[in-house]
Amino acid sequence: MLDIHGYSRRLESARRRLSLLKHSRLLLNFIDHLAALGLSKGRVAKYANHLCAIFRRQPFDPLNATRKDMEPVIT
């Protein structure tokens, strides 16, 4: 299939940025999980870019996060 929107490039760029973050292994595994579920490359790239923005601006520990920790991040 033709990638006219450059989703492959966008996804690889987001994966590079995610690999530099503190919880990179967890984040990259989540992105791989989304791809394994059959989501489109564009959708996975969107989630990967959102995760980059969230974890750069609102650092928290996702392994021990509670609902109270997540609410400010989601809003």
Phi and psi restraints in degrees (range 20) as a CNS / XPLOR table:
assign (resid 1 and name C) (resid 2 and name N)
       (resid 2 and name CA) (resid 2 and name C) 1.0 -76.2 20.0 2
assign (resid 2 and name N) (resid 2 and name CA)
       (resid 2 and name C) (resid 3 and name N) 1.0 132.6 20.0 2
assign (resid 2 and name C) (resid 3 and name N)
       (resid 3 and name CA) (resid 3 and name C) 1.0 -103.4 20.0 2
assign (resid 3 and name N) (resid 3 and name CA)
       (resid 3 and name C) (resid 4 and name N) 1.0 72.2 20.0 2
assign (resid 3 and name C) (resid 4 and name N)
       (resid 4 and name CA) (resid 4 and name C) 1.0 -72.1 20.0 2
assign (resid 4 and name N) (resid 4 and name CA)
       (resid 4 and name C) (resid 5 and name N) 1.0 -19.9 20.0 2
assign (resid 4 and name C) (resid 5 and name N)
       (resid 5 and name CA) (resid 5 and name C) 1.0 -95.4 20.0 2
assign (resid 5 and name N) (resid 5 and name CA)
       (resid 5 and name C) (resid 6 and name N) 1.0 -2.8 20.0 2
assign (resid 5 and name C) (resid 6 and name N)
       (resid 6 and name CA) (resid 6 and name C) 1.0 71.6 20.0 2
assign (resid 6 and name N) (resid 6 and name CA)
       (resid 6 and name C) (resid 7 and name N) 1.0 31.8 20.0 2
assign (resid 6 and name C) (resid 7 and name N)
       (resid 7 and name CA) (resid 7 and name C) 1.0 -64.3 20.0 2
assign (resid 7 and name N) (resid 7 and name CA)
       (resid 7 and name C) (resid 8 and name N) 1.0 -33.4 20.0 2
assign (resid 7 and name C) (resid 8 and name N)
       (resid 8 and name CA) (resid 8 and name C) 1.0 -62.3 20.0 2
assign (resid 8 and name N) (resid 8 and name CA)
       (resid 8 and name C) (resid 9 and name N) 1.0 -45.1 20.0 2
assign (resid 8 and name C) (resid 9 and name N)
       (resid 9 and name CA) (resid 9 and name C) 1.0 -65.2 20.0 2
assign (resid 9 and name N) (resid 9 and name CA)
       (resid 9 and name C) (resid 10 and name N) 1.0 -42.1 20.0 2
assign (resid 9 and name C) (resid 10 and name N)
       (resid 10 and name CA) (resid 10 and name C) 1.0 -63.8 20.0 2
assign (resid 10 and name N) (resid 10 and name CA)
       (resid 10 and name C) (resid 11 and name N) 1.0 -41.1 20.0 2
assign (resid 10 and name C) (resid 11 and name N)
       (resid 11 and name CA) (resid 11 and name C) 1.0 -66.5 20.0 2
assign (resid 11 and name N) (resid 11 and name CA)
       (resid 11 and name C) (resid 12 and name N) 1.0 -43.9 20.0 2
assign (resid 11 and name C) (resid 12 and name N)
       (resid 12 and name CA) (resid 12 and name C) 1.0 -63.7 20.0 2
assign (resid 12 and name N) (resid 12 and name CA)
       (resid 12 and name C) (resid 13 and name N) 1.0 -38.8 20.0 2
assign (resid 12 and name C) (resid 13 and name N)
       (resid 13 and name CA) (resid 13 and name C) 1.0 -62.8 20.0 2
assign (resid 13 and name N) (resid 13 and name CA)
       (resid 13 and name C) (resid 14 and name N) 1.0 -44.8 20.0 2
assign (resid 13 and name C) (resid 14 and name N)
       (resid 14 and name CA) (resid 14 and name C) 1.0 -65.5 20.0 2
assign (resid 14 and name N) (resid 14 and name CA)
       (resid 14 and name C) (resid 15 and name N) 1.0 -39.5 20.0 2
assign (resid 14 and name C) (resid 15 and name N)
       (resid 15 and name CA) (resid 15 and name C) 1.0 -63.1 20.0 2
assign (resid 15 and name N) (resid 15 and name CA)
       (resid 15 and name C) (resid 16 and name N) 1.0 -38.2 20.0 2
assign (resid 15 and name C) (resid 16 and name N)
       (resid 16 and name CA) (resid 16 and name C) 1.0 -62.4 20.0 2
assign (resid 16 and name N) (resid 16 and name CA)
       (resid 16 and name C) (resid 17 and name N) 1.0 -44.9 20.0 2
assign (resid 16 and name C) (resid 17 and name N)
       (resid 17 and name CA) (resid 17 and name C) 1.0 -67.0 20.0 2
assign (resid 17 and name N) (resid 17 and name CA)
       (resid 17 and name C) (resid 18 and name N) 1.0 -38.2 20.0 2
assign (resid 17 and name C) (resid 18 and name N)
       (resid 18 and name CA) (resid 18 and name C) 1.0 -64.8 20.0 2
assign (resid 18 and name N) (resid 18 and name CA)
       (resid 18 and name C) (resid 19 and name N) 1.0 -34.5 20.0 2
assign (resid 18 and name C) (resid 19 and name N)
       (resid 19 and name CA) (resid 19 and name C) 1.0 -66.9 20.0 2
assign (resid 19 and name N) (resid 19 and name CA)
       (resid 19 and name C) (resid 20 and name N) 1.0 -15.6 20.0 2
assign (resid 19 and name C) (resid 20 and name N)
       (resid 20 and name CA) (resid 20 and name C) 1.0 -90.2 20.0 2
assign (resid 20 and name N) (resid 20 and name CA)
       (resid 20 and name C) (resid 21 and name N) 1.0 -9.1 20.0 2
assign (resid 20 and name C) (resid 21 and name N)
       (resid 21 and name CA) (resid 21 and name C) 1.0 -84.9 20.0 2
assign (resid 21 and name N) (resid 21 and name CA)
       (resid 21 and name C) (resid 22 and name N) 1.0 164.8 20.0 2
assign (resid 21 and name C) (resid 22 and name N)
       (resid 22 and name CA) (resid 22 and name C) 1.0 -59.6 20.0 2
assign (resid 22 and name N) (resid 22 and name CA)
       (resid 22 and name C) (resid 23 and name N) 1.0 -45.4 20.0 2
assign (resid 22 and name C) (resid 23 and name N)
       (resid 23 and name CA) (resid 23 and name C) 1.0 -102.1 20.0 2
assign (resid 23 and name N) (resid 23 and name CA)
       (resid 23 and name C) (resid 24 and name N) 1.0 44.7 20.0 2
assign (resid 23 and name C) (resid 24 and name N)
       (resid 24 and name CA) (resid 24 and name C) 1.0 -61.0 20.0 2
assign (resid 24 and name N) (resid 24 and name CA)
       (resid 24 and name C) (resid 25 and name N) 1.0 -41.3 20.0 2
assign (resid 24 and name C) (resid 25 and name N)
       (resid 25 and name CA) (resid 25 and name C) 1.0 -61.5 20.0 2
assign (resid 25 and name N) (resid 25 and name CA)
       (resid 25 and name C) (resid 26 and name N) 1.0 -45.1 20.0 2
assign (resid 25 and name C) (resid 26 and name N)
       (resid 26 and name CA) (resid 26 and name C) 1.0 -62.9 20.0 2
assign (resid 26 and name N) (resid 26 and name CA)
       (resid 26 and name C) (resid 27 and name N) 1.0 -45.0 20.0 2
assign (resid 26 and name C) (resid 27 and name N)
       (resid 27 and name CA) (resid 27 and name C) 1.0 -65.9 20.0 2
assign (resid 27 and name N) (resid 27 and name CA)
       (resid 27 and name C) (resid 28 and name N) 1.0 -43.7 20.0 2
assign (resid 27 and name C) (resid 28 and name N)
       (resid 28 and name CA) (resid 28 and name C) 1.0 -67.6 20.0 2
assign (resid 28 and name N) (resid 28 and name CA)
       (resid 28 and name C) (resid 29 and name N) 1.0 -36.1 20.0 2
assign (resid 28 and name C) (resid 29 and name N)
       (resid 29 and name CA) (resid 29 and name C) 1.0 -63.9 20.0 2
assign (resid 29 and name N) (resid 29 and name CA)
       (resid 29 and name C) (resid 30 and name N) 1.0 -37.6 20.0 2
assign (resid 29 and name C) (resid 30 and name N)
       (resid 30 and name CA) (resid 30 and name C) 1.0 -65.1 20.0 2
assign (resid 30 and name N) (resid 30 and name CA)
       (resid 30 and name C) (resid 31 and name N) 1.0 -42.3 20.0 2
assign (resid 30 and name C) (resid 31 and name N)
       (resid 31 and name CA) (resid 31 and name C) 1.0 -62.9 20.0 2
assign (resid 31 and name N) (resid 31 and name CA)
       (resid 31 and name C) (resid 32 and name N) 1.0 -41.4 20.0 2
assign (resid 31 and name C) (resid 32 and name N)
       (resid 32 and name CA) (resid 32 and name C) 1.0 -63.4 20.0 2
assign (resid 32 and name N) (resid 32 and name CA)
       (resid 32 and name C) (resid 33 and name N) 1.0 -37.7 20.0 2
assign (resid 32 and name C) (resid 33 and name N)
       (resid 33 and name CA) (resid 33 and name C) 1.0 -63.0 20.0 2
assign (resid 33 and name N) (resid 33 and name CA)
       (resid 33 and name C) (resid 34 and name N) 1.0 -43.4 20.0 2
assign (resid 33 and name C) (resid 34 and name N)
       (resid 34 and name CA) (resid 34 and name C) 1.0 -61.3 20.0 2
assign (resid 34 and name N) (resid 34 and name CA)
       (resid 34 and name C) (resid 35 and name N) 1.0 -41.4 20.0 2
assign (resid 34 and name C) (resid 35 and name N)
       (resid 35 and name CA) (resid 35 and name C) 1.0 -65.6 20.0 2
assign (resid 35 and name N) (resid 35 and name CA)
       (resid 35 and name C) (resid 36 and name N) 1.0 -38.4 20.0 2
assign (resid 35 and name C) (resid 36 and name N)
       (resid 36 and name CA) (resid 36 and name C) 1.0 -67.6 20.0 2
assign (resid 36 and name N) (resid 36 and name CA)
       (resid 36 and name C) (resid 37 and name N) 1.0 -26.9 20.0 2
assign (resid 36 and name C) (resid 37 and name N)
       (resid 37 and name CA) (resid 37 and name C) 1.0 -71.5 20.0 2
assign (resid 37 and name N) (resid 37 and name CA)
       (resid 37 and name C) (resid 38 and name N) 1.0 -13.2 20.0 2
assign (resid 37 and name C) (resid 38 and name N)
       (resid 38 and name CA) (resid 38 and name C) 1.0 97.6 20.0 2
assign (resid 38 and name N) (resid 38 and name CA)
       (resid 38 and name C) (resid 39 and name N) 1.0 11.8 20.0 2
assign (resid 38 and name C) (resid 39 and name N)
       (resid 39 and name CA) (resid 39 and name C) 1.0 -64.2 20.0 2
assign (resid 39 and name N) (resid 39 and name CA)
       (resid 39 and name C) (resid 40 and name N) 1.0 150.9 20.0 2
assign (resid 39 and name C) (resid 40 and name N)
       (resid 40 and name CA) (resid 40 and name C) 1.0 -65.4 20.0 2
assign (resid 40 and name N) (resid 40 and name CA)
       (resid 40 and name C) (resid 41 and name N) 1.0 157.6 20.0 2
assign (resid 40 and name C) (resid 41 and name N)
       (resid 41 and name CA) (resid 41 and name C) 1.0 -61.7 20.0 2
assign (resid 41 and name N) (resid 41 and name CA)
       (resid 41 and name C) (resid 42 and name N) 1.0 -35.4 20.0 2
assign (resid 41 and name C) (resid 42 and name N)
       (resid 42 and name CA) (resid 42 and name C) 1.0 -64.8 20.0 2
assign (resid 42 and name N) (resid 42 and name CA)
       (resid 42 and name C) (resid 43 and name N) 1.0 -41.5 20.0 2
assign (resid 42 and name C) (resid 43 and name N)
       (resid 43 and name CA) (resid 43 and name C) 1.0 -67.2 20.0 2
assign (resid 43 and name N) (resid 43 and name CA)
       (resid 43 and name C) (resid 44 and name N) 1.0 -42.3 20.0 2
assign (resid 43 and name C) (resid 44 and name N)
       (resid 44 and name CA) (resid 44 and name C) 1.0 -64.4 20.0 2
assign (resid 44 and name N) (resid 44 and name CA)
       (resid 44 and name C) (resid 45 and name N) 1.0 -40.5 20.0 2
assign (resid 44 and name C) (resid 45 and name N)
       (resid 45 and name CA) (resid 45 and name C) 1.0 -62.5 20.0 2
assign (resid 45 and name N) (resid 45 and name CA)
       (resid 45 and name C) (resid 46 and name N) 1.0 -38.9 20.0 2
assign (resid 45 and name C) (resid 46 and name N)
       (resid 46 and name CA) (resid 46 and name C) 1.0 -61.8 20.0 2
assign (resid 46 and name N) (resid 46 and name CA)
       (resid 46 and name C) (resid 47 and name N) 1.0 -48.9 20.0 2
assign (resid 46 and name C) (resid 47 and name N)
       (resid 47 and name CA) (resid 47 and name C) 1.0 -62.0 20.0 2
assign (resid 47 and name N) (resid 47 and name CA)
       (resid 47 and name C) (resid 48 and name N) 1.0 -41.5 20.0 2
assign (resid 47 and name C) (resid 48 and name N)
       (resid 48 and name CA) (resid 48 and name C) 1.0 -62.1 20.0 2
assign (resid 48 and name N) (resid 48 and name CA)
       (resid 48 and name C) (resid 49 and name N) 1.0 -42.3 20.0 2
assign (resid 48 and name C) (resid 49 and name N)
       (resid 49 and name CA) (resid 49 and name C) 1.0 -67.0 20.0 2
assign (resid 49 and name N) (resid 49 and name CA)
       (resid 49 and name C) (resid 50 and name N) 1.0 -37.7 20.0 2
assign (resid 49 and name C) (resid 50 and name N)
       (resid 50 and name CA) (resid 50 and name C) 1.0 -65.1 20.0 2
assign (resid 50 and name N) (resid 50 and name CA)
       (resid 50 and name C) (resid 51 and name N) 1.0 -41.3 20.0 2
assign (resid 50 and name C) (resid 51 and name N)
       (resid 51 and name CA) (resid 51 and name C) 1.0 -62.7 20.0 2
assign (resid 51 and name N) (resid 51 and name CA)
       (resid 51 and name C) (resid 52 and name N) 1.0 -38.6 20.0 2
assign (resid 51 and name C) (resid 52 and name N)
       (resid 52 and name CA) (resid 52 and name C) 1.0 -58.5 20.0 2
assign (resid 52 and name N) (resid 52 and name CA)
       (resid 52 and name C) (resid 53 and name N) 1.0 -47.3 20.0 2
assign (resid 52 and name C) (resid 53 and name N)
       (resid 53 and name CA) (resid 53 and name C) 1.0 -65.5 20.0 2
assign (resid 53 and name N) (resid 53 and name CA)
       (resid 53 and name C) (resid 54 and name N) 1.0 -43.6 20.0 2
assign (resid 53 and name C) (resid 54 and name N)
       (resid 54 and name CA) (resid 54 and name C) 1.0 -64.0 20.0 2
assign (resid 54 and name N) (resid 54 and name CA)
       (resid 54 and name C) (resid 55 and name N) 1.0 -48.1 20.0 2
assign (resid 54 and name C) (resid 55 and name N)
       (resid 55 and name CA) (resid 55 and name C) 1.0 -77.9 20.0 2
assign (resid 55 and name N) (resid 55 and name CA)
       (resid 55 and name C) (resid 56 and name N) 1.0 -16.5 20.0 2
assign (resid 55 and name C) (resid 56 and name N)
       (resid 56 and name CA) (resid 56 and name C) 1.0 -80.7 20.0 2
assign (resid 56 and name N) (resid 56 and name CA)
       (resid 56 and name C) (resid 57 and name N) 1.0 -40.3 20.0 2
assign (resid 56 and name C) (resid 57 and name N)
       (resid 57 and name CA) (resid 57 and name C) 1.0 -92.6 20.0 2
assign (resid 57 and name N) (resid 57 and name CA)
       (resid 57 and name C) (resid 58 and name N) 1.0 -28.0 20.0 2
assign (resid 57 and name C) (resid 58 and name N)
       (resid 58 and name CA) (resid 58 and name C) 1.0 -130.5 20.0 2
assign (resid 58 and name N) (resid 58 and name CA)
       (resid 58 and name C) (resid 59 and name N) 1.0 71.4 20.0 2
assign (resid 58 and name C) (resid 59 and name N)
       (resid 59 and name CA) (resid 59 and name C) 1.0 -68.6 20.0 2
assign (resid 59 and name N) (resid 59 and name CA)
       (resid 59 and name C) (resid 60 and name N) 1.0 134.6 20.0 2
assign (resid 59 and name C) (resid 60 and name N)
       (resid 60 and name CA) (resid 60 and name C) 1.0 -156.4 20.0 2
assign (resid 60 and name N) (resid 60 and name CA)
       (resid 60 and name C) (resid 61 and name N) 1.0 168.6 20.0 2
assign (resid 60 and name C) (resid 61 and name N)
       (resid 61 and name CA) (resid 61 and name C) 1.0 -92.7 20.0 2
assign (resid 61 and name N) (resid 61 and name CA)
       (resid 61 and name C) (resid 62 and name N) 1.0 105.2 20.0 2
assign (resid 61 and name C) (resid 62 and name N)
       (resid 62 and name CA) (resid 62 and name C) 1.0 -68.4 20.0 2
assign (resid 62 and name N) (resid 62 and name CA)
       (resid 62 and name C) (resid 63 and name N) 1.0 -22.3 20.0 2
assign (resid 62 and name C) (resid 63 and name N)
       (resid 63 and name CA) (resid 63 and name C) 1.0 -72.6 20.0 2
assign (resid 63 and name N) (resid 63 and name CA)
       (resid 63 and name C) (resid 64 and name N) 1.0 -30.9 20.0 2
assign (resid 63 and name C) (resid 64 and name N)
       (resid 64 and name CA) (resid 64 and name C) 1.0 -116.4 20.0 2
assign (resid 64 and name N) (resid 64 and name CA)
       (resid 64 and name C) (resid 65 and name N) 1.0 14.3 20.0 2
assign (resid 64 and name C) (resid 65 and name N)
       (resid 65 and name CA) (resid 65 and name C) 1.0 -71.4 20.0 2
assign (resid 65 and name N) (resid 65 and name CA)
       (resid 65 and name C) (resid 66 and name N) 1.0 140.1 20.0 2
assign (resid 65 and name C) (resid 66 and name N)
       (resid 66 and name CA) (resid 66 and name C) 1.0 -102.7 20.0 2
assign (resid 66 and name N) (resid 66 and name CA)
       (resid 66 and name C) (resid 67 and name N) 1.0 174.9 20.0 2
assign (resid 66 and name C) (resid 67 and name N)
       (resid 67 and name CA) (resid 67 and name C) 1.0 -60.0 20.0 2
assign (resid 67 and name N) (resid 67 and name CA)
       (resid 67 and name C) (resid 68 and name N) 1.0 -39.2 20.0 2
assign (resid 67 and name C) (resid 68 and name N)
       (resid 68 and name CA) (resid 68 and name C) 1.0 -63.7 20.0 2
assign (resid 68 and name N) (resid 68 and name CA)
       (resid 68 and name C) (resid 69 and name N) 1.0 -34.5 20.0 2
assign (resid 68 and name C) (resid 69 and name N)
       (resid 69 and name CA) (resid 69 and name C) 1.0 -70.2 20.0 2
assign (resid 69 and name N) (resid 69 and name CA)
       (resid 69 and name C) (resid 70 and name N) 1.0 -33.7 20.0 2
assign (resid 69 and name C) (resid 70 and name N)
       (resid 70 and name CA) (resid 70 and name C) 1.0 -80.7 20.0 2
assign (resid 70 and name N) (resid 70 and name CA)
       (resid 70 and name C) (resid 71 and name N) 1.0 -29.8 20.0 2
assign (resid 70 and name C) (resid 71 and name N)
       (resid 71 and name CA) (resid 71 and name C) 1.0 -56.8 20.0 2
assign (resid 71 and name N) (resid 71 and name CA)
       (resid 71 and name C) (resid 72 and name N) 1.0 -45.4 20.0 2
assign (resid 71 and name C) (resid 72 and name N)
       (resid 72 and name CA) (resid 72 and name C) 1.0 -66.0 20.0 2
assign (resid 72 and name N) (resid 72 and name CA)
       (resid 72 and name C) (resid 73 and name N) 1.0 -29.7 20.0 2
assign (resid 72 and name C) (resid 73 and name N)
       (resid 73 and name CA) (resid 73 and name C) 1.0 -69.8 20.0 2
assign (resid 73 and name N) (resid 73 and name CA)
       (resid 73 and name C) (resid 74 and name N) 1.0 -43.5 20.0 2
assign (resid 73 and name C) (resid 74 and name N)
       (resid 74 and name CA) (resid 74 and name C) 1.0 -70.4 20.0 2
assign (resid 74 and name N) (resid 74 and name CA)
       (resid 74 and name C) (resid 75 and name N) 1.0 -38.7 20.0 2
